[in-house]
Amino acid sequence: MSDSLKSNPHLQRWFTGVFIGLPVLACVAAGPPWSWYLLVSVGAAIGLWELHGLLFHDSLSRKWQFVSFAAGLFLPLGTYLWGITGLNLGLFVSFFAALFIMMLSTPIDSDEIGCIALLSFAWLYLPYFISFVILVGAEPQGRFWILFVLAVIVSGDAGAYHVGVRIGRHKLYPVVSPNKSIEGAIGGLFSSLLAGAILGSIFLKNVPMAKLLLCTIVVASAGQIGDLIESMLKRNCGKKDSSHLLPGHGGILDRLDSMIFAFPAMWALLKWIVADT
């Protein structure tokens, strides 16, 4: 990375965003469904590694590292193969397997219960929820709905950042995230509405605009709340970023935070609101 990029966080942010975003966009726009599964699996594995660093003060033993990453990869695989049934089955098998392994190896070590509890939280928070990308993609016009969510979230993040930097005066939730402002949140919502309306009118013409706007508001709100939730987790763990993997952005979790709850929300909307269109 050049010296100018290293000394300019804003340039780093844009460079990393383009470097990561363009391949992801190409994969979603033109790639086969199995490529979405691979994207989700890679994101889940890296995100779990970051979550281990946030949630555990001491390094996980090799036993629990293996169990955790195996579960993190099994959840997207089950979703890809068997849909929502496979996703729920993957979570059940992972939790059951962890308890079974504890029973065989360390049945009277009470610390292992806390370890399994944190691992279960990590599996639910990231691989489980992010696997809804695959479920959204399996719906009618699924490719465009994935693009819709990405457009709503990315434009909302960009709008919130730029509006907050320029005119942000009133803190949104300083206990959790002192840099976020009410003005930024409103700017992000309007940016999301604009992106959702434009993308929907081009690629989702069969969906009434009222439903598109409702989906946009729900997805954008889920994204902003997800962002705050990840900030809360990092703050409780005493970390500013989930890792330093992505220059200018932090870690994978810092990029996925807005999408963790947005895709489950989108899937529910497709089942309950858009299905009768």
Helices and strands as residue ranges (DSSP letters): H 3-6, H 9-30, H 33-55, H 62-105, H 111-123, I 124-128, H 129-130, H 132-137, H 142-167, E 171-173, E 177-181, H 182-203, H 209-236, H 252-256, H 262-272
